Amino acid sequence: MSYHYRGDTTDIGFWMVRISNFMVFVLILGIIFSFTLYLIDLLKHECGVDKTPKQLIISCFICTIAIIILIISQFTEFYYYFDELNRYHRARGFIICYLFPLMVLILDLSVIIEYYKRIGKLQRISILLFSVVPLIASIIQIFTYGVSFTSITLVGLVVVLYVFALIDMNNIVERANKHEIEIIRGEQKNMQLLFKQTATALANAIDAKDKYTHGHSRRVAEYSVKIAKYAHKGEKECEELYFAALLHDVGKIGIKDSIINKEGKLTNEEYGAIKMHPVIGMQILSSISQSPYLSIGAHYHHERYDGRGYPTGLKGEDIPDIARIIAVADAYDAMTSRRSYRDPIPQQLVREEFVKGIGTQFDPTYARIMLHLIDLDSEYIMKESSGQNKSEKIESLVCGAYRSTVSDGILLTNTVTHIHLTSYMNVERKHENIPSFVLFDSLDGRIHDDERKCRELLYHEYASIRADGIVTGKGIRNVQKRTNETAGAAAEDKAMLRGEKISFDLEAVRYRDHLLIRMSNRFRFHEIIIALPDSTRYAYLSLTGEYCVIDDVDIYKTEEEIGKGYIPRIAEEITYINVPAGDIPNVQVDGWRSAISEGFVVTDGMRVIFHTMSLPTARLVWHCPFAVLYTSDDGLPNGDDYRELTVVRLDGEGWEEDDHVENRVNVSKLDSFIDWNDWKEKNKAGQDCELLFRVDKEKISITTEYCGLSICSVTTFTEDMHEVYAALTGDQCALTNIRIIR
């Protein structure tokens, strides 16, 4: 406006020129003064500066003086004046009006430099520009006339400062929002942790009532989640299941300790009181209305799939899903935990109980998942901890009379087991002072002398081996020994008499029905080959001795498997398939899927007929034939690009092995089914079996009636399969006269 009315001699021009030029000067000072106030506010509220810097106080004072002098100059023409044509001219004090803004900007700049690192990244750039660029523009303005560099620069930088401040403010808000979200998440996490800790503490309090169930609730929760994951449950469902399982026995709080910890048989009245704990648990947990699944797990986990459970007698899928899972996990932990009247049940017997309970006590789907988990748990880790990890060294054995102290068995397989130990005399030399080793098999991998336990745990002792190479065979077919003397037996005996520690190194390995043990110390070397009675039993080696201390025990296994010929054969191989073959060779399966038949293409209407017999050592339900569906490039089992689709066991089990198939097995008991013991006896006696295969687009079904069971397995493919093959295998069974009829 000052340029527009410049030279206008009218009354409006007179006032507009004077007002406009005054506003130019006063607004420049006002912007700089506002910037100084902005700096004060910024340092105080965002940079944490409690006391206003002196430079900024001086800047405010200078701005105030400058405005006062500017007002005075309007009456004294100190800064500028107007001629008779109403045109603007600089006056003698013009330079002073620029000195005030320059001083303020310099003072502000000094403060910005001092607190530069405390200011936000975007803001520090904008305020630095605001201090420096107008400073330069003001200096240029002193020597030029006609263009308002200072005004243009200040206005432009005000816009920049405003935009940068908005951006910085948005960033602050965003950071605050993120911080708030983190706080909320932290609070949720803390609440969840508090809930978990509270639930765990409550579960521990429940378990503490029963001295034989320490950790039971936690283990049931962990097993339940494992089952749920294999059943493809979601993360939220698994979390809910964990807490429901953790608190499933909360109702035991209301049961008398004398009943819970009673070691003898419960009376009918006491058993009735125990059966009330699901109802009590439901009543306790139903008050947690936001987590109804807690009371469901507690209320229904003792229901049976056949409807013979308690407290309500629900049947099949009427039982809530969450309770059916907990029932399986609860039963498994009950069998694998120590009780006052027994040790943990051996894993193979636990597995058999689940096979027998499919469709009666347990939901078939979840029972089969548990069977699969048992199969994967080859080291029997899923059980109550006994306080000793299998990977730990065997503790020192202080041996008195022979076998008065024995270690747990070390499983011998077709990978070499290395054992190092030291031994020295335990008492004066009135007896033999020598370590020994016992070869045996039992369901729990331990040595037993009690007749009842030997019978229950199928204990079978092969031989005992002394460290001097003497072998005493009890249940072996043949033994061959070779000894090399280094320093000799006499030197070894003298070292023992002196009480020296003697180091022994053993290598033990098994291939089918033969064992090789190499044993050495600095005096002698022994190589012992033992022909076992069969290829089906396990072989464990236990450390023991006579009046000696066995110490510094170190055990490790190699990863490489030995093959045929590594152990020289000293006895004929035992075979049960030396009979005429059918369309493909006979198969003897000494251990779980240790052998498999030739594969054959599956076609619609194909029948596979064969004779099966469980081996004499077979003792469990699943020691029976299996049918396998698979694909491979060359059609061979375990061939190129082998994909196992499903395994159907003739005890009614089934499992899908591939992510691209779904397998459903329906099993029903025929009138000819008596019980599982009769079923096992029929297997041992030998049976003819016929499998019928049906192919319908994306489905393959296998049906059979075997030993009183009617089995139908349906495998559905979720992707195209060109050719599907089948083969026969099993566990401890002989398959002969296999005929394929198309």
C-alpha positions, 0 to 999 in steps of 0.5 A: 500500500505504501508503494501504491499511494506513493506520490498521491497528494490527496487526503487518502494518499497522505494518510495511507502512505504514512500509515502503510510505512509505519506498519511496515516498520512496526510489523517487522519489529513485531515479527522479530519480537514474536519470534523471540517470545516463540524462542522463550516458549520453545526453550521452556516447554520443549527443551526443559530450560527453566530460566529464560536466557539473558540474551532473550530478555535483552532482545525483548527490551530492545524490541520495546525500545525500538517500537517506542523510538519508531513512534517518536520518529513519526513526529521528529522525522528521525527515520524517514520523512515525506516531501511535498509530493507525498513521497517517502525518503530516508532520514538521518537516523535511518540506519538506527532503525535497522540496528535494533532488529539486527541486534535482536536477531544476533542475540536470538542466534546466539541462544539458538546456537547454545541450545541447538541440540535440544531443539527438534530437528525440523524446528532447529532448521527453521529457527536457524534460517529465521535468525540468519536469512533476515539478518543478511536481508537487513544488511542488504536492505541498508544499501538498497532501496525500492525492494523490501528484502527484509519484509519479504524474507521475514514473511516467507520465513514466518510461513516456513517456521509455521509449516515446520512447527506444524510438522514438528508438532505432528511428529510430537503428537505421533510420538506421544500416540506411540508412547501412549500405545506402548504404555497401553500395550505394556499395561495389557502385557502386565495385566496378562502377566499378572493373570498368568502369574495369578492362575499359575499360583492358584494352580500350584496351590491346587497341586500342593494339596496332592503331594504326588501331583506337583506340576500336574496342572502346568504339564496338562496346560502344555500338553493341551496346547500341543494337541490344539496346535496339531488340531490347527487351533488359532493363537487365541484358542490356544491361549484360552485353552492353556489357562482353562487347562491350568485351572481345570482342577481348581475344584480340588480346593473344596475336597478334603486333603485326607481324601486327596492324599489317601494312599489306599483305595477310596470308599464309595463315599470318598470317590463320590466326594472326588467326583464333585471337584468338576462342579466345585471348579465350575462354581468357583470359575463361573464368577469370571464372566469375561473368561467363560472358557475357564469354567467350561474346562473345569466342569467337563474335563472328566466327561468321556466320549462314550457318555460314561464320564462325570459329572453330567454324562455328556457324550461325543461332541456334546462335550465342549471342545476345550474339555475334550482336549483337556481330558486327553492331556489330563489322562496322559499326565496322570499315567506318566506321573509318579504316584504313591503306589507306582512309578510313571507308566512306561511310554509304550503302555501309555500309548496302548491305553490311548489306542484302547481309549479311542472313541470310548474314553477319548475324542478320536481326533485328539487321542490320535494327535496324542498318539502322534506326539508320543511317537515323536517323543522318542526320548520320553521327555513328555512326563513328570521330571525325575530331576535328572535330564537324559543329557546329563552325566550319570552320577557317581555309583558307589557299588557294594555287593554286585548290582547293589547299585545300578544306573538307568539304562543307556539305549544302544542303537545303530549309532555308536555310543561312547562311554568313558568312566573311571573306577577304583576300589570302594573297600579293602581287597576282600572281594572283587573290585571291578565295574560291570555292565548289564545288557537288558530290555524293559519298557522303562529302560531300567533293571528290575529284580522284582518278579512282578515288575519284571512281568509287568515291564517285560524285563528281559536280561541278555548278559552281564559283562565285567570290565575284565572281559568275562561275559555271562549270558542269560538270554543270548544265542552266541557270544564271541570275544577277542582280547589284546593284552597291553600291560596284562591282567596282572598289572591291572590287578596290581593297579586296583590293589594300589587303589589307583583310578583306572579309566575305561573306554567303551564303544557299543553299537547294535545292528539288528540282532547283533551287538558289538562292544569294544572295551579298553583301558591302559592294560587290556582291550576286549572286543565282544560280539553278542548275538541277541535272541531277536531283532525286535527287542530294545537293548539297554546297557546299565553301569554297575559293579562290585565293591568299587566306585564308578566316577567321571562318567561321560556318554555321547553318541556319534551321528553316523549309522553303521550298516550291514557288515560292520558287526561280523555275524556269529549266528543265523538271522531269525526269519519268519518270512521263509515261505512262498511269496505272492506278487511281491516279496515277503516283508519282516518288520522287526521294529517300527517301520524298519522294513517296507514292501515294494510299492504298487500303484493305487487303482479303483477297486484294487484289493490287497490280500496278505497274511500277517503275524505278529512276531513272538516279541510283540506285546502291544496293540500297535504291533501290527501291519500298517498301510502307507499311501505315498507319492514319489518320482520313481514309485519307490518307498522313500524314493526320489521326491518321496511324500508320505500322504497317510499311514493307516494302522490296522489297530484303527489308528491313522495319521496324515503326514502331508500338509496337502491331504486330510485324513479321516479314520472311522473305526467300529467294533464288530460283534466278533471283537472281544477285547484288546488282549484277544485282539493281540492274541489273534495277531500273534496267531496269524490272520489273513487280511484284505484291504479294499482301495477305492479312488473317487476323484480327489479321494482314496479310501481304504477299508478292511475288517480285521480281528473284530475291527471295521476300519475305513480310512478316507484320504482327501487331497487338496492338490492334484496327485498324478499317481499315488502308491501304496505299500505295507509296513508295520511294527513287529510283524511278518507280512507274507503271500502279498497279492494285489488284485485289480 
